[in-house]
Amino acid sequence: MSGGGHHFVAPAMEAARAASHYQPTGMLQVGADFAGLEEALRLYAEAMKITVENADATQPLHPNIIELMRQIHGLQLKAAELAAELQPAFRSLHDVDIARLENPRKGMAGERMWDVSANL
């Protein structure tokens, strides 16, 4: 067997490349970007679902292989479900910080007076 796998590896490599270059401008961007994780994981799961369906219909694979692939698909869906909790948790657990960014006291200049770096 050759070191193939391009069908699965190429998109994952692109995702890893994008993650390694991720430089958010601030935490509100991080929170907003969390909103897309569920969709991304669902798309990966959809790709696996299609792969399983095609394999089951056209490839002479042992039924246990198809079952393993279905289990992988199920785990991908569970990951997407968990990812749906990320942005609400971010907003809830950082509610004070977010409120200060969205409603700065006495404008941004006033809020800067509370910045840790200004009070050391």
C-alpha positions as CSV (number, residue, x, y, z in Angstrom):
1,M,0.0,0.0,0.0
2,S,1.2,3.5,-0.8
3,G,1.1,6.5,1.5
4,G,-2.1,7.8,0.0
5,G,-5.0,9.3,1.8
6,H,-5.1,12.5,-0.1
7,H,-8.9,12.4,-0.1
8,F,-8.9,12.8,3.6
9,V,-5.5,14.4,4.3
10,A,-5.5,17.4,1.9
11,P,-8.5,19.2,3.5
12,A,-7.2,18.5,7.0
13,M,-3.8,19.9,6.1
14,E,-5.4,23.1,4.8
15,A,-7.3,23.4,8.1
16,A,-4.1,22.9,10.1
17,R,-2.4,25.5,7.9
18,A,-5.2,28.0,8.5
19,A,-5.1,27.4,12.2
20,S,-1.3,27.9,12.4
21,H,-1.7,31.3,10.7
22,Y,-4.7,32.4,12.8
23,Q,-4.1,35.8,14.4
24,P,-7.3,37.3,15.7
25,T,-7.4,41.1,16.2
26,G,-9.1,40.7,19.5
27,M,-11.2,38.4,21.7
28,L,-14.5,39.5,20.1
29,Q,-13.2,38.0,16.8
30,V,-12.2,34.8,18.6
31,G,-15.8,34.5,20.0
32,A,-17.3,35.3,16.6
33,D,-15.0,32.7,15.0
34,F,-16.2,30.1,17.5
35,A,-19.6,30.4,15.8
36,G,-18.3,28.8,12.6
37,L,-16.7,25.7,14.3
38,E,-20.0,23.8,14.5
39,E,-20.7,24.4,10.8
40,A,-17.2,23.3,9.8
41,L,-17.4,20.1,11.8
42,R,-20.8,19.4,10.4
43,L,-19.4,19.8,6.9
44,Y,-16.6,17.4,7.7
45,A,-19.2,15.0,9.0
46,E,-21.3,15.4,5.9
47,A,-18.2,14.6,3.8
48,M,-17.7,11.4,5.9
49,K,-21.4,10.5,5.5
50,I,-21.1,10.8,1.7
51,T,-17.9,8.8,1.8
52,V,-19.6,6.0,3.8
53,E,-22.6,6.0,1.6
54,N,-20.5,5.7,-1.5
55,A,-18.2,3.1,0.0
56,D,-21.2,1.0,1.1
57,A,-22.9,1.2,-2.3
58,T,-19.9,0.7,-4.6
59,Q,-16.9,-0.7,-2.8
60,P,-16.4,-4.4,-1.8
61,L,-15.6,-3.6,1.8
62,H,-16.2,-5.9,4.8
63,P,-19.4,-4.7,6.6
64,N,-17.2,-4.1,9.7
65,I,-15.3,-1.5,7.8
66,I,-18.5,0.3,6.8
67,E,-19.6,0.2,10.5
68,L,-16.4,1.7,11.7
69,M,-16.8,4.5,9.1
70,R,-20.3,5.1,10.4
71,Q,-19.1,5.3,13.9
72,I,-16.5,7.9,12.8
73,H,-19.3,9.9,11.2
74,G,-21.3,9.7,14.5
75,L,-18.4,10.9,16.5
76,Q,-17.9,13.8,14.0
77,L,-21.6,14.8,14.6
78,K,-21.1,14.6,18.4
79,A,-18.1,16.9,18.0
80,A,-20.3,19.4,16.0
81,E,-22.9,19.2,18.8
82,L,-20.3,20.0,21.4
83,A,-18.9,22.8,19.3
84,A,-22.4,24.4,19.3
85,E,-21.8,25.0,23.0
86,L,-18.5,26.9,22.5
87,Q,-19.7,30.3,21.6
88,P,-22.5,30.5,24.2
89,A,-20.0,29.3,26.9
90,F,-17.5,32.0,25.6
91,R,-20.2,34.7,26.0
92,S,-21.3,33.5,29.4
93,L,-17.9,33.0,30.9
94,H,-16.5,36.2,29.6
95,D,-19.7,38.3,30.0
96,V,-18.0,41.0,32.1
97,D,-15.2,41.5,29.6
98,I,-17.6,41.5,26.6
99,A,-19.9,44.0,28.3
100,R,-16.9,46.3,28.9
101,L,-16.0,46.1,25.2
102,E,-19.5,46.5,23.9
103,N,-20.5,49.2,26.4
104,P,-17.2,51.0,27.5
105,R,-17.5,53.2,30.6
106,K,-17.1,56.8,29.5
107,G,-16.2,55.7,26.0
108,M,-13.0,53.9,25.0
109,A,-10.8,56.6,26.6
110,G,-12.5,56.1,30.0
111,E,-12.4,52.3,29.7
112,R,-8.6,52.5,28.9
113,M,-8.1,54.0,32.3
114,W,-9.1,50.6,33.7
115,D,-6.7,48.7,31.5
116,V,-4.3,46.6,33.6
117,S,-1.2,48.0,31.8
118,A,-2.3,51.6,32.9
119,N,-2.5,50.6,36.5
120,L,0.7,48.7,37.2
